[in-house]
């Protein structure tokens, strides 16, 4: 589909005698707007891939055959596809970021600058993304992490029909103060969970999950984070290192790095 958009844009360029920066957004909107949130999330991620690796692959392919007098047909086809991939990406990549942002704004409500107050007066910075079509209560998935580049997890959750929340260790993003890994993470993760739970319309079900590679937060077992909000849910399950389900089918490929929680909440 990446190259279908590109080919459509080039066709419009030739037929309409227009410039590629004008025809590509038309092709993008025509095709991507028809996709479901899940499929669009995958496609837009592919479109945003960096150009560098494709350029390097094309250079290596040409270098391999440059000194030879001929090239077998199958290898020639591979060489053409390698160059086409690079040529397509170097032309549309400068346009993709704005188009992806436009598509996201049509599908999701995003708050990049949430601040959650802790009992000791600090702030936790968080990102919240939810589908715009949220006429019914939606479950919430939480990732608490020190890695600022994990913000796309919130959009991934929203693409699968959840409210996605990524909360960050103190000192990261809009939270002030020194970044001290693990010192406050356990208590702060519980604060975020309680913040979600206090939204209007308490959740029906929570699921707390943790990776086995990190055994504790703030000196306490990971399970205690979930137990501290036991009163907010009717059912509770904990599975170390498991993967989040979505109607029995959704299985994110990434293992959990910190804490992710699922809950039912009218507040989102």
Secondary structure, DSSP 4 states (H G I P E B T S, - for coil): -HHHHHHHHHHHHHHHT--HHHHHHHHHHHHHTTS-HHHHHHHHHHHTS-SHHHHHHHHHHHHHHHTSS---HHHHHHHHHHHHHHHHHHHHHHHHHHHHHHHHHHHEEEEEEEEEE-TTS-EEEEEEEEES--SS-EEEEEEEES-GGGTHHHHHHHHTTSEEEEEE-TTSTT--S---TTTTHHHHHHHHHHHHHTSSS--S--EEEE-TTS-EETTEETHHHHHTTGGG-S---EEET----STTT---SSPPSSEEEEEEETT-
